[in-house]
Amino acid sequence: MSLSLNEYLRYGRQLIVPEFGLQGQILLKKCRVLVVGAGGLGCPALQYLVGAGFGTVGIVDHDTVDVSNLHRQILHTSESVGMLKCESAKLQLAKLNPLVQINTHPVALSPDNSFGIFEQYDMILDCTDTPATRYLINDTAVLLGLTVISGSGLKTEGQLSILNFNNTGPCYRCFYPTPPPPSSVTACSDGGIIGPVIGIMGVMMALEAIKVATGYYLREDVEFQPFLSLYSGYGPLQSLRTFKMRRRSPKCRVCNAGTREITRHVVETELDYSVWCGKMDYNILEKDERVSVEQLSAQRAPYLIDVRPKEQYSIVHLPNSINIPLNELKHMSALNVPQETMIYVICRFGNDSQLAVKHLKSIGYENCVDVIGGLTQWSRQIDPNFPVY
């Protein structure tokens, strides 16, 4: 395989880099890379993968573009709101580099389709944000012998690692044999993210993909060491710390052949990743322990507790509401009101408020109710000028 005159001109600035060279470009041209997730991580990663000249780039994402994505998912535009993210990304990437074959897979990754999709590629970039999908990606990639570049980000921090490198490095299950408790998993929509933070992690993932694809870690003068890089955007200065990680676990259920319990058959027919990882059950209250936003609106001067974090409360809140963040409320044994007080509890979506009501009842405040749908529902049904974020 050789390069065209157009490719020499297009990729010239990286061809002359000693660590890369002509052979590196040829190897990229041969490589087929799959990016799972065209969001905050996937968008910048995709731009640099396509710009660098990977021969084939695949995109898996069944979600559609929302206006709340645009501050960080930089391939999408205001005009692409409502479009499938994978198709929106392909539209922009084709303009960037028409020499790259871009394949879209507008499906939710599942045990039914993961092997069929992954078999078409040589390397995987995990740009997802849920434990269940991460375990599925890991298991499928390991069983197919594929390296996974894994990244994540939340608030002002990010992480990066290479999993199952060259089918010899440790996998995700080596580091995390069991999933974290659902209550400890914070989604981007709840915890927030600074756009450049997740963008930096996506760019770093693209660089690692280039290094893996061009055989950099297989050179005689380079020894691959499993690692975990931690990025902090605020500290107050930016910082990047990289830690050496242990090698493959001798007890791993998927990447260690001697202890392997998870096979392709198990993944496709037996494992339910969502059930195994679990999820928060917020439907914990009886019908008479909940009220609608219309019922709250009808109250003249309700005692209203807003259990969102302080930074969210400061963005917008209902008049005369009292802010007691859920994490603080759970450690309180009493409020500054009599126990017979009628208490209304509200949050952003109507989830945390249910947990708060459960706790208040446990400490003697029986006359408390949760507001169904929270402030989001208030904006939809009561006050359309109330900001939704």
N, C-alpha and C positions, 0 to 999 in steps of 0.2 A: 504494500500500500504506500502510495506517495502522495505528495501535496500538489495542489494546483497552483498556478501563479497567483490567483486570487487569495488562496490560503496563506501563501508565503507573505503576501502583503498584509493581510488581515491580522495574522498572528505573529508578525515579525518582532514585536516588542517583547514577547515572551520566548520566542525562539532563541534569542541571543542571551537569555539568562543561563549561566553555567549549570545550575541545578536542574534545568528543564531541557532545553535544546531541541533539535529536530526530532530525535527519537521520542522525546516526551510528547510532542505534538502528534506524532503518528499513533502513539499508544492512546492518546485521548480520542483520536478520530475512530479508533477501533472500539472504544469502550461504550457500553450501554449502561446508563445510570438511571435509577428510579428514585424520584423524590415523592415521599408520602406526606402530603399536606402542602397546600399552596397558600399558606398563611404568613405569619410574621417571620418564621424561620425560612420557610420554603421560598418565598418571593425573592429575597436577596441571594439565596443559594442558587436558585434557578437562573437568575440574571448572570451570575458569574460562571456557572457551568456552561450555559449556552454561549456566553461571550468567549469563553476559553476554547470552545470548539469540541466538546464531547460529541461523538458521532451520533448517538441517540440519547435523548432525554425523555423519560416518561414521567407523568404527573398523575398521582392518585388523589382525588378529592371530590367528594359528592356534595360539598357545601356550596352555597351561593354567596356572592359578595354582598356585604352589608356596609352601610355608611360608617358604622363604628369600626370597621376594619382598616379604613383608609389611612389612618395616621401611622400605621406600621407595615401594612401589607402593600408594598410600594409598586408592585406590578399592576395593581388594580386602580381604576380611576372612578371618578363620580359617574361617568357614563356607563361603567360596567356593573353598577349596583343592580343586583337581581340576577346577573349572569352566573353560570357555574364558574367557580374559581379556576378550575383546570382549563376551561375554554378561554376565560379572560386572560389567564397567564399565557396561554399559547398564542393568543392574538398579539400580545406585546413582544413575546420572545421571538416570534417569526420576523418581526420588524428588526429586532436586534441582530439576528444571525440566521439568514435563510438557508445556510449550508447545513444546519443541524436538523435531524429528523426528530420531531416532537410528537410524542404519543400521549393521548389523554385517556384516563380511565375514570370516568365520572361515576364511581361507585363507592359505597362504604366498604372499606377493607374488612373482610370477614374470613373465617376458616374455610368457607366455601369457595372463595376466589383468590386467596392470597398466593397459593402455590402457582396457579395458572398465570398470575400477573408477574410474580417474582422470577419465574423461569425464563422470562424474556430479557432479563437484565443481568449485569455483572456485579453491580454494587447497589446498595440501598442507602438513602439518606432518610433517617427517621425525624421528620419535622412535625410530629404529632404531640399531643399534650394530655393524653389519658393513659393510665397504667395498663388498662386492658389492651389497647392498641399496641403499646410498646412491647408487651409480652408476645402478642401475636406476631408482630414484625420480627422480633428476636427469634422466636421458635421457627418460623418459616425460613428465615435467612440462614440460620445455623444448619437446618436440615438440608438446605440446598447448597451449603458451602459458600455463602455470600458474606462479604464484609459489610458492616453497618456503621455509618457515621451518625452518631446520635447527639442531638442538641436539645436544649430547653432554656426557657427564660421566664422570669416572673418578677414584677416590680422593677428593681434596678439591678438584678443579678442574672447570670446565666451560667450554664454548664455545657461542657463538650467532652465527648469520649469517642473512641473507636472500639467497636465490639466485634468479636469473632474475626479479628484480623487474620487474613490469609488462612482461614479455617483452623487456626491454632491459638489465637488469642482468646481471652475470657469473654463470655457473653453477658447479656443483661441479667440472666438468672444466676450467674456466678456471683454478681454483686448484690442482687436482690432476689434471693430464693423464694421469698413470699412477698406479696404486694403490701403496700402501706395501708394502714386503716383508712377507709374512705373519708373519715372526718379530718384527716391530716392532709388531704389533697386539695389544693387551692387552684381553681381554674383562673385563667387570665381574665375572664369576665368578672370574677369576684375580687381577685387580688390586684389586678391592673398590670400594666407593662409600659415602660418607656420605649418608644419606637426605636431609637438608635441602639438600645441595649439588645433587643431581640434581633435587630439588623446585624449588629456586630457578630452575634453568635451564628447567624446564617452565613455570613461571609467567611467566618472561620471554618464552618462545615464544608463550604465549597473548596477552600484551600486544602483541607485534609483529603477531600475526594480527589483533587488533582494529584496530591502526593501519593495516594494509594494507587490510583489508576496508572501513574507513570512509573511505578515500581521503586519510588524513592526509599521506602522503608525496607526494601529487599537488597539494597546495595551492600557490598562487603564492608564499607566503612560506616554503615548505619545499622544499628540494632534497634528493632522496635521494642519499646517498653510500654505495656499497658498504662494508660494515664487517665486522669480526670482533671480537666482545666476548669477553674472557677473564676468567672469574670465579675467584677463589681464596678458599676458605673458611678456610684457615689461612695466616698470613703474618707475624706471628701474628694480625693483624687481617684481617677480610674486605676484599677489594678487587675492583674491577671496572675493567678497562682496555679501551678500545675503540680499535681501529686502523682507519684508512682503508685500504681495499683497492683494487687496480687495477680498472679497468673490464673489459668483455668482452675476452677474448683474441682477437686477429685470427686465431689459428691453431686456435681451438677446433673440435673435430670434431663438435660437436652444436649449439651455440647460434649459431655464425657461419655464416650462409647461404652465404657464399662458399667456406668450407672444410669444409662439412658432409659428413661421411662416414657418420654414424650417422643413419639414418632409421627410421621406424616398421617398415618391412620388415626392416631389419637387426636391430633390437631383437627383433622377434618370431620371426625365423627363423634368424639367424646368430650372434648374440652369446651366449656362455655366460659370464655374469658371474662365476660361481664359479671357472671355469677361468682366466679372465682375471686375476682378483684373486689367485688361488692360495690355497693353504692349507698349513699346516704338515703335513709327513709325519712322524709319530712312529713309524711302523712300520719302524724302521731296523735292528732286531736280528734275528739268527737265533733259531730256537726254542731252541737250547741256550745262548743268552745270556740267557735269561729263566727266572725261577722263579715259582711260585705262592706265595700268602701261606701256604698250608698247608706248603709246603716250608721257607719262612722260619721258621715257627713251630716246626718240628721241630728247628731248630738250637739248641744249648745256649747259646752265647755268640757270636753272629755279629758280625763287624765291619760295622756298619750305618751307612751315610751317608745322611742325610736332606738332600735338596738343595732343599727349600723355602726361601723367603725367611725371614729371622730372625723377622719379626713373626708369620708363620704357625707356625713351629716353637715359638714361645713360647706359642701357644694350646694346643697338645697335641702330644705326640710319644711315640714308643715308648721304653721304658726303655733306657738305655745306647746310644742312637743318637747319632751325631755330626752336628752341623749344619754343612754346608758349602754355602751357597747356590749354585745352578747358575752364576750370573753370576760368582761368585768362583772356582768350581772350573774354569771354562773358561780362566782365566788362570793356573792352577797347572801347574807342570811336574813336581811330585812331591808325595807324601803322606808323612806321618810313620810309615809302615809299610813293610816290605819289599815289593818288587814281586810276590813270590810269594803274598802274603796273599790269602785268599779274601774278597772284598768284595761286600757286598750293598748295592744302591742303591735308595732308596725316595723317593717324592714323594707328592703328593696323589692323582693319578689314574693314574699309571704312564706319563706322557708325558715330562716333563722328566727322569725317571730314565733313560730310554733315551738321551737326548742326553748325559747324564752318563757312562753306561757307554761310549758311543762315544768320548768324550774320554779317559776313563781308559785304555782300550785303546790309544789313540794315543800315550800317554806311557809305555807299558810295563807296565800292570797288566792282564795277560791274564786273571787269575782273578777277574773281576768280573761280576756279573749284575744285571739289573733285576728288580724285584718287580712282577709283573703286577697292574695295577689299583690299586697303591699303597695308601695308608692308607684310602681309601674302601672298597676290597675287604677290607682287614683288618677293618674294622668290620662288614662284612656277613658274613664267613665265620669270623672267629676270635674277635673280642671285640665283641659288640653294644653294650657299654657304652662303647666308644671313640668319643668325639664326632666327628661329621661336620659340617662347616660349609660 
